């Protein structure tokens, strides 16, 4: 490929990335204001200033789009944790700090969180890959708190903790419980998971 062609290709990739960001931002803004039902693909396209056909090339479904928004939110949280690492003298304390900060992060925009939970619950096959991306970011987030564990242990904590987290999010999206209850449940799960792993290692 010639140098000129590489420049053109680079600009095209930048433009595509910029359009993708605008689309996710537009969907996020709509979800913040009105939840899952407010995210209509035509409205997203209009707000992002892209053609509807272009939007569907990036995201074949609303659920895939909202899952991508979740990945962006999770990456944002991961960056914040990198700037301000979890606090605590033990792995359990650091894990609890991460989980509580993540809960507060999600509680800031309850309509958006409810929309992303609805998308995560979707059986739409187009969401599988982006759901895995969200899991991968969650793995990185948990690793910041329990970096002393091996890969099998971290994966077990992420997988099981993720199930608990998802269950608490569903409760909150349904108007059940409170932010405090959610954080307390996550703390209990985190401490029990680490206790279980450490106990198994000691045995």
N, C-alpha and C positions, 0 to 999 in steps of 0.2 A: 504494500500500500504506500502511495506517495505521501510526502509530508503534507501537501495540501489536502489530500483525502483524509489523512489522520486528523487534521484540524477540523474539517467539516464533520467527521464522525464524532469528534470530541464535543463539538457544539451541539450536535443532535442529541447526544447522550445527556448533556447538561440540561437541555430544554425538556427532555422527557422526564428527567428527575425533578425539575422544577414544577412541571405539570402534575406529576404524581403527588408532590408535596402539597400543592394547592388543592388537589382533590381531597386528600386526607384532612387537611385543615378545614375545608368546607364542610365535610361530613361531620367533623368534630364540633364545629360551631352549631350546626343544625341539631345535633344530638344534645348539646349542652342546653339549648333553648327548649327542646321539645321531646327529647328521648328518642327511642327507637322508631316510632311511627313518623317522626318529623324528618327522618332521613329518607327522602325520596330521590331516586337517581337523577331525575330531570332537574330537581332543585339543586342538587350537588353540582351538576354540570354547569348550570347557570351561575351559581355562586363562584365556582372555580374558573369560570370563563373558558371552558373547554367544550368541544362538541360532545353530544351524548354518545355517539359511536366511539369516540376516543376514550371516554370514561369506561365504557364496557370493555374496551381492549385492555385497560389497566386492571379493572375489577369486574369480573363477570356477574357479581351479585352484591347486593347490599351487605350481606353477612360477611363476605370476604373483605369488603371495604372497612367495615367496622372492626373486624379482627386486625386488619392492618393498622387501624387507629390505636388499637390496644397495644400492638407491638411498639408503635411510636411512643406511647405513654410509658410503657415499661422501659424502653431505652432511655427516656428522659429521667425516670427514677434511678436507673442504673448510673447515669452520669452524675446525678446528685449525690449518690452514695459514694461514688469515687472521689468527689470533692470533699465530702464530709463522711468519713468512714463510720461504720456502726460502732457504738460505744458499749462497753461492758468488759468485765474481767474474765468472763467465761464464754465459751461458745454459745451456751444457752442464752446468756444475757445479750450477746451481740445479735443472735438470731431473733430474739424477741424485739430488740430495738429496730431491726430491719422490718419485721412484720408490722409493728405498730406504725412506723413511718410510712410504710406502703399503704396501710389502711387509711391514715390521715390524707395521704396523697389522693386516694380514690374518692374519699368522702367530700373533697372540695367540689366535685361536679357530679352529684348523685344521678342526674339524668343521663349523663354521658356514660357513667359506670353501668347503669341499668341497661343501656343500649348495647354496650360491649358484652355484657353478660348474656343478653338475648342472642347476640351473634355467636358467642362461644357455644351456646346450647344448640345451635343449628346443625342438622345432619347434612347440610349442603356439602357435597364432596369437594367443591372448589375451595373450601375453607381449611382443608386438612393441612396443607403445606404452611399456611400462615399461622395456624394454631401451633404447629411445631416450632415456628419462629418464636412465638410468645413463650412457649415452654423453655426454649433455649435461653431467652433473656432471663426468665425466672431462675434458671439454673445459675446464671452468672450472678444474679442478685443474692441468691442464697450462699453462693461460694464466698462472697465478701464477708460473710459472717462466720462460716464454718470451714475456712480454708485448711484447717488442720486435719480434716477427715479425708479418707481416700475416695476415689471416684464412685465406687459402689455405694458407699454410705451417703455421699452427697446426692446421688441420683435417687436413692430411696427416700431421703428427706424431702427433696424437691417434688418427687412424684406424689408422695403421701400428703405432704403439706399443701401441695397444689389442690388436691381433692378437698381438703378441709377449707382452704381459702375459697374455692369455688362455691362450696356449700354455703359459707357465710355470706358471700356476695349475692347468691340467689335469695337468701333470707332478707338481706337489706333491700334488694331490688323489689321484693314483694312487700316492703314496708314493715317487715318483722324485725324485732330486736332494735338495737341502737348501735351507734359507732363504738361505744364503750364495750358493749357485749361482744361485738365482732372482734375487737382487739383482744379482749380477755380470752375468747375462745381460741384465737390464733396463738396467744401466748401459751395457753395450756397445751395445745397440740405441739408447738415447737419444743417446749420443755420435755414433754413425754417422748417425743421422737428422739431427741438427743440422749435422754436417759436410757431409752431402749438400746440405742446403738452403743453407747458407752458401756452399758451393762453387758451386752453381748461380747464386746471386745475384751472386757475384764474377765468374762467367763471363759 
